[in-house]
Amino acid sequence: MEGRPVNRDALAAEYPPDWLTHAPPAALDAIARATAVRIGRELLTDSGAGAWDYEVRDMLRASTSPTVRALADRLPQAFERAGKNWTADTVAAPVCAALGLSGEGVRRAVADAIRVDV
């Protein structure tokens, strides 16, 4: 039921530790998309200033997310001028690729979802 919180502890107790190997493809796709949005939003910390701000980039390199840490150094850098920030469109494709999500429609949906709260 929408709007009602899920009891995550009860749900987790129903599955083995390797539950991802038992999840159906549709569930994995939904989890991957939600994860891509979370990663994208983290990369857009301080409005995407990691593209040129060394302090933001260092913070991203220290993230608990291995994908954020890896992409912090792989995304385009704008050292020549401050203010050329990463955007949802800049980060969506590399994040989707890192998680194995493919297709222009998926990339667009992830970018749109990243933009919702950024």
mmCIF file of the C-alpha atoms, coordinates in Angstrom:
data_MODEL
# 
_entry.id   MODEL 
# 
loop_
_atom_site.group_PDB 
_atom_site.id 
_atom_site.type_symbol 
_atom_site.label_atom_id 
_atom_site.label_alt_id 
_atom_site.label_comp_id 
_atom_site.label_asym_id 
_atom_site.label_entity_id 
_atom_site.label_seq_id 
_atom_site.pdbx_PDB_ins_code 
_atom_site.Cartn_x 
_atom_site.Cartn_y 
_atom_site.Cartn_z 
_atom_site.occupancy 
_atom_site.B_iso_or_equiv 
_atom_site.pdbx_formal_charge 
_atom_site.auth_seq_id 
_atom_site.auth_comp_id 
_atom_site.auth_asym_id 
_atom_site.auth_atom_id 
_atom_site.pdbx_PDB_model_num 
ATOM 1   C CA . MET A 1 1   ? 0.000  0.000   0.000   1.00 0.00 ? 1   MET A CA 1 
ATOM 2   C CA . GLU A 1 2   ? 1.481  3.331   -1.065  1.00 0.00 ? 2   GLU A CA 1 
ATOM 3   C CA . GLY A 1 3   ? 2.350  5.771   1.686   1.00 0.00 ? 3   GLY A CA 1 
ATOM 4   C CA . ARG A 1 4   ? 2.644  3.052   4.277   1.00 0.00 ? 4   ARG A CA 1 
ATOM 5   C CA . PRO A 1 5   ? 6.182  2.317   5.499   1.00 0.00 ? 5   PRO A CA 1 
ATOM 6   C CA . VAL A 1 6   ? 7.601  -1.116  4.831   1.00 0.00 ? 6   VAL A CA 1 
ATOM 7   C CA . ASN A 1 7   ? 8.824  -3.093  7.832   1.00 0.00 ? 7   ASN A CA 1 
ATOM 8   C CA . ARG A 1 8   ? 12.329 -3.596  6.482   1.00 0.00 ? 8   ARG A CA 1 
ATOM 9   C CA . ASP A 1 9   ? 13.474 -5.758  9.389   1.00 0.00 ? 9   ASP A CA 1 
ATOM 10  C CA . ALA A 1 10  ? 10.586 -8.185  8.934   1.00 0.00 ? 10  ALA A CA 1 
ATOM 11  C CA . LEU A 1 11  ? 11.132 -8.235  5.184   1.00 0.00 ? 11  LEU A CA 1 
ATOM 12  C CA . ALA A 1 12  ? 14.885 -8.833  5.528   1.00 0.00 ? 12  ALA A CA 1 
ATOM 13  C CA . ALA A 1 13  ? 14.231 -11.686 7.965   1.00 0.00 ? 13  ALA A CA 1 
ATOM 14  C CA . GLU A 1 14  ? 12.312 -13.511 5.240   1.00 0.00 ? 14  GLU A CA 1 
ATOM 15  C CA . TYR A 1 15  ? 15.319 -13.750 2.937   1.00 0.00 ? 15  TYR A CA 1 
ATOM 16  C CA . PRO A 1 16  ? 18.749 -15.352 3.135   1.00 0.00 ? 16  PRO A CA 1 
ATOM 17  C CA . PRO A 1 17  ? 21.861 -13.148 3.254   1.00 0.00 ? 17  PRO A CA 1 
ATOM 18  C CA . ASP A 1 18  ? 22.369 -13.724 -0.488  1.00 0.00 ? 18  ASP A CA 1 
ATOM 19  C CA . TRP A 1 19  ? 18.813 -12.611 -1.281  1.00 0.00 ? 19  TRP A CA 1 
ATOM 20  C CA . LEU A 1 20  ? 19.857 -10.718 -4.390  1.00 0.00 ? 20  LEU A CA 1 
ATOM 21  C CA . THR A 1 21  ? 20.573 -14.015 -6.117  1.00 0.00 ? 21  THR A CA 1 
ATOM 22  C CA . HIS A 1 22  ? 16.952 -15.032 -5.468  1.00 0.00 ? 22  HIS A CA 1 
ATOM 23  C CA . ALA A 1 23  ? 15.273 -11.768 -6.477  1.00 0.00 ? 23  ALA A CA 1 
ATOM 24  C CA . PRO A 1 24  ? 13.284 -11.742 -9.707  1.00 0.00 ? 24  PRO A CA 1 
ATOM 25  C CA . PRO A 1 25  ? 14.602 -9.587  -12.577 1.00 0.00 ? 25  PRO A CA 1 
ATOM 26  C CA . ALA A 1 26  ? 11.908 -6.914  -12.140 1.00 0.00 ? 26  ALA A CA 1 
ATOM 27  C CA . ALA A 1 27  ? 12.861 -6.482  -8.474  1.00 0.00 ? 27  ALA A CA 1 
ATOM 28  C CA . LEU A 1 28  ? 16.564 -6.260  -9.346  1.00 0.00 ? 28  LEU A CA 1 
ATOM 29  C CA . ASP A 1 29  ? 15.827 -3.650  -12.001 1.00 0.00 ? 29  ASP A CA 1 
ATOM 30  C CA . ALA A 1 30  ? 13.815 -1.554  -9.524  1.00 0.00 ? 30  ALA A CA 1 
ATOM 31  C CA . ILE A 1 31  ? 16.568 -1.832  -6.909  1.00 0.00 ? 31  ILE A CA 1 
ATOM 32  C CA . ALA A 1 32  ? 19.246 -0.922  -9.471  1.00 0.00 ? 32  ALA A CA 1 
ATOM 33  C CA . ARG A 1 33  ? 17.288 2.127   -10.642 1.00 0.00 ? 33  ARG A CA 1 
ATOM 34  C CA . ALA A 1 34  ? 16.693 3.343   -7.081  1.00 0.00 ? 34  ALA A CA 1 
ATOM 35  C CA . THR A 1 35  ? 20.378 2.807   -6.305  1.00 0.00 ? 35  THR A CA 1 
ATOM 36  C CA . ALA A 1 36  ? 21.375 4.711   -9.454  1.00 0.00 ? 36  ALA A CA 1 
ATOM 37  C CA . VAL A 1 37  ? 19.260 7.658   -8.335  1.00 0.00 ? 37  VAL A CA 1 
ATOM 38  C CA . ARG A 1 38  ? 20.835 7.628   -4.859  1.00 0.00 ? 38  ARG A CA 1 
ATOM 39  C CA . ILE A 1 39  ? 24.344 7.493   -6.335  1.00 0.00 ? 39  ILE A CA 1 
ATOM 40  C CA . GLY A 1 40  ? 23.552 10.249  -8.833  1.00 0.00 ? 40  GLY A CA 1 
ATOM 41  C CA . ARG A 1 41  ? 22.215 12.521  -6.122  1.00 0.00 ? 41  ARG A CA 1 
ATOM 42  C CA . GLU A 1 42  ? 25.320 11.966  -4.011  1.00 0.00 ? 42  GLU A CA 1 
ATOM 43  C CA . LEU A 1 43  ? 27.528 12.848  -6.978  1.00 0.00 ? 43  LEU A CA 1 
ATOM 44  C CA . LEU A 1 44  ? 25.559 16.078  -7.320  1.00 0.00 ? 44  LEU A CA 1 
ATOM 45  C CA . THR A 1 45  ? 26.475 17.160  -3.796  1.00 0.00 ? 45  THR A CA 1 
ATOM 46  C CA . ASP A 1 46  ? 26.787 20.944  -3.663  1.00 0.00 ? 46  ASP A CA 1 
ATOM 47  C CA . SER A 1 47  ? 24.943 21.208  -6.991  1.00 0.00 ? 47  SER A CA 1 
ATOM 48  C CA . GLY A 1 48  ? 27.509 19.062  -8.821  1.00 0.00 ? 48  GLY A CA 1 
ATOM 49  C CA . ALA A 1 49  ? 30.526 21.151  -7.833  1.00 0.00 ? 49  ALA A CA 1 
ATOM 50  C CA . GLY A 1 50  ? 32.679 18.007  -7.748  1.00 0.00 ? 50  GLY A CA 1 
ATOM 51  C CA . ALA A 1 51  ? 33.445 18.783  -11.382 1.00 0.00 ? 51  ALA A CA 1 
ATOM 52  C CA . TRP A 1 52  ? 35.747 21.600  -10.284 1.00 0.00 ? 52  TRP A CA 1 
ATOM 53  C CA . ASP A 1 53  ? 35.810 21.843  -6.482  1.00 0.00 ? 53  ASP A CA 1 
ATOM 54  C CA . TYR A 1 54  ? 38.635 19.769  -5.003  1.00 0.00 ? 54  TYR A CA 1 
ATOM 55  C CA . GLU A 1 55  ? 37.053 19.664  -1.545  1.00 0.00 ? 55  GLU A CA 1 
ATOM 56  C CA . VAL A 1 56  ? 33.778 18.263  -2.878  1.00 0.00 ? 56  VAL A CA 1 
ATOM 57  C CA . ARG A 1 57  ? 35.652 15.775  -5.042  1.00 0.00 ? 57  ARG A CA 1 
ATOM 58  C CA . ASP A 1 58  ? 37.709 14.651  -2.026  1.00 0.00 ? 58  ASP A CA 1 
ATOM 59  C CA . MET A 1 59  ? 34.500 14.187  -0.045  1.00 0.00 ? 59  MET A CA 1 
ATOM 60  C CA . LEU A 1 60  ? 33.079 12.034  -2.867  1.00 0.00 ? 60  LEU A CA 1 
ATOM 61  C CA . ARG A 1 61  ? 36.293 9.999   -2.964  1.00 0.00 ? 61  ARG A CA 1 
ATOM 62  C CA . ALA A 1 62  ? 35.674 9.196   0.715   1.00 0.00 ? 62  ALA A CA 1 
ATOM 63  C CA . SER A 1 63  ? 32.064 8.073   0.176   1.00 0.00 ? 63  SER A CA 1 
ATOM 64  C CA . THR A 1 64  ? 30.852 4.764   1.587   1.00 0.00 ? 64  THR A CA 1 
ATOM 65  C CA . SER A 1 65  ? 29.612 3.965   -1.928  1.00 0.00 ? 65  SER A CA 1 
ATOM 66  C CA . PRO A 1 66  ? 32.240 2.248   -4.083  1.00 0.00 ? 66  PRO A CA 1 
ATOM 67  C CA . THR A 1 67  ? 30.508 3.523   -7.222  1.00 0.00 ? 67  THR A CA 1 
ATOM 68  C CA . VAL A 1 68  ? 30.568 7.134   -6.017  1.00 0.00 ? 68  VAL A CA 1 
ATOM 69  C CA . ARG A 1 69  ? 34.267 6.785   -5.147  1.00 0.00 ? 69  ARG A CA 1 
ATOM 70  C CA . ALA A 1 70  ? 35.082 5.360   -8.576  1.00 0.00 ? 70  ALA A CA 1 
ATOM 71  C CA . LEU A 1 71  ? 33.025 7.861   -10.562 1.00 0.00 ? 71  LEU A CA 1 
ATOM 72  C CA . ALA A 1 72  ? 34.334 10.870  -8.644  1.00 0.00 ? 72  ALA A CA 1 
ATOM 73  C CA . ASP A 1 73  ? 37.576 10.488  -10.595 1.00 0.00 ? 73  ASP A CA 1 
ATOM 74  C CA . ARG A 1 74  ? 36.085 9.295   -13.892 1.00 0.00 ? 74  ARG A CA 1 
ATOM 75  C CA . LEU A 1 75  ? 33.503 12.016  -14.472 1.00 0.00 ? 75  LEU A CA 1 
ATOM 76  C CA . PRO A 1 76  ? 34.523 15.034  -16.567 1.00 0.00 ? 76  PRO A CA 1 
ATOM 77  C CA . GLN A 1 77  ? 36.523 17.629  -14.712 1.00 0.00 ? 77  GLN A CA 1 
ATOM 78  C CA . ALA A 1 78  ? 36.265 21.356  -15.275 1.00 0.00 ? 78  ALA A CA 1 
ATOM 79  C CA . PHE A 1 79  ? 39.543 22.510  -13.770 1.00 0.00 ? 79  PHE A CA 1 
ATOM 80  C CA . GLU A 1 80  ? 39.835 25.411  -16.167 1.00 0.00 ? 80  GLU A CA 1 
ATOM 81  C CA . ARG A 1 81  ? 36.805 27.223  -14.772 1.00 0.00 ? 81  ARG A CA 1 
ATOM 82  C CA . ALA A 1 82  ? 34.691 27.043  -11.679 1.00 0.00 ? 82  ALA A CA 1 
ATOM 83  C CA . GLY A 1 83  ? 30.964 26.825  -12.131 1.00 0.00 ? 83  GLY A CA 1 
ATOM 84  C CA . LYS A 1 84  ? 30.840 24.083  -14.796 1.00 0.00 ? 84  LYS A CA 1 
ATOM 85  C CA . ASN A 1 85  ? 29.054 21.666  -12.508 1.00 0.00 ? 85  ASN A CA 1 
ATOM 86  C CA . TRP A 1 86  ? 27.965 18.115  -13.128 1.00 0.00 ? 86  TRP A CA 1 
ATOM 87  C CA . THR A 1 87  ? 24.263 17.715  -13.850 1.00 0.00 ? 87  THR A CA 1 
ATOM 88  C CA . ALA A 1 88  ? 21.799 14.849  -13.675 1.00 0.00 ? 88  ALA A CA 1 
ATOM 89  C CA . ASP A 1 89  ? 22.477 14.278  -17.377 1.00 0.00 ? 89  ASP A CA 1 
ATOM 90  C CA . THR A 1 90  ? 26.249 14.247  -16.809 1.00 0.00 ? 90  THR A CA 1 
ATOM 91  C CA . VAL A 1 91  ? 26.125 11.587  -14.109 1.00 0.00 ? 91  VAL A CA 1 
ATOM 92  C CA . ALA A 1 92  ? 23.190 9.384   -15.187 1.00 0.00 ? 92  ALA A CA 1 
ATOM 93  C CA . ALA A 1 93  ? 24.908 7.502   -18.028 1.00 0.00 ? 93  ALA A CA 1 
ATOM 94  C CA . PRO A 1 94  ? 28.084 6.563   -16.103 1.00 0.00 ? 94  PRO A CA 1 
ATOM 95  C CA . VAL A 1 95  ? 26.050 5.568   -13.034 1.00 0.00 ? 95  VAL A CA 1 
ATOM 96  C CA . CYS A 1 96  ? 23.715 3.417   -15.126 1.00 0.00 ? 96  CYS A CA 1 
ATOM 97  C CA . ALA A 1 97  ? 26.685 1.800   -16.890 1.00 0.00 ? 97  ALA A CA 1 
ATOM 98  C CA . ALA A 1 98  ? 28.350 1.031   -13.558 1.00 0.00 ? 98  ALA A CA 1 
ATOM 99  C CA . LEU A 1 99  ? 25.204 -0.761  -12.366 1.00 0.00 ? 99  LEU A CA 1 
ATOM 100 C CA . GLY A 1 100 ? 24.539 -2.586  -15.627 1.00 0.00 ? 100 GLY A CA 1 
ATOM 101 C CA . LEU A 1 101 ? 21.447 -0.568  -16.528 1.00 0.00 ? 101 LEU A CA 1 
ATOM 102 C CA . SER A 1 102 ? 21.247 0.012   -20.252 1.00 0.00 ? 102 SER A CA 1 
ATOM 103 C CA . GLY A 1 103 ? 19.132 1.873   -22.750 1.00 0.00 ? 103 GLY A CA 1 
ATOM 104 C CA . GLU A 1 104 ? 18.446 5.520   -23.417 1.00 0.00 ? 104 GLU A CA 1 
ATOM 105 C CA . GLY A 1 105 ? 15.018 5.273   -21.784 1.00 0.00 ? 105 GLY A CA 1 
ATOM 106 C CA . VAL A 1 106 ? 16.537 3.974   -18.556 1.00 0.00 ? 106 VAL A CA 1 
ATOM 107 C CA . ARG A 1 107 ? 19.217 6.664   -18.552 1.00 0.00 ? 107 ARG A CA 1 
ATOM 108 C CA . ARG A 1 108 ? 16.608 9.358   -19.116 1.00 0.00 ? 108 ARG A CA 1 
ATOM 109 C CA . ALA A 1 109 ? 14.345 7.979   -16.369 1.00 0.00 ? 109 ALA A CA 1 
ATOM 110 C CA . VAL A 1 110 ? 17.263 7.878   -13.909 1.00 0.00 ? 110 VAL A CA 1 
ATOM 111 C CA . ALA A 1 111 ? 18.337 11.428  -14.826 1.00 0.00 ? 111 ALA A CA 1 
ATOM 112 C CA . ASP A 1 112 ? 14.761 12.660  -14.383 1.00 0.00 ? 112 ASP A CA 1 
ATOM 113 C CA . ALA A 1 113 ? 14.495 10.953  -10.991 1.00 0.00 ? 113 ALA A CA 1 
ATOM 114 C CA . ILE A 1 114 ? 17.844 12.412  -9.883  1.00 0.00 ? 114 ILE A CA 1 
ATOM 115 C CA . ARG A 1 115 ? 16.540 15.896  -10.738 1.00 0.00 ? 115 ARG A CA 1 
ATOM 116 C CA . VAL A 1 116 ? 13.415 15.564  -8.594  1.00 0.00 ? 116 VAL A CA 1 
ATOM 117 C CA . ASP A 1 117 ? 15.111 16.479  -5.305  1.00 0.00 ? 117 ASP A CA 1 
ATOM 118 C CA . VAL A 1 118 ? 18.350 18.065  -6.466  1.00 0.00 ? 118 VAL A CA 1 
# 
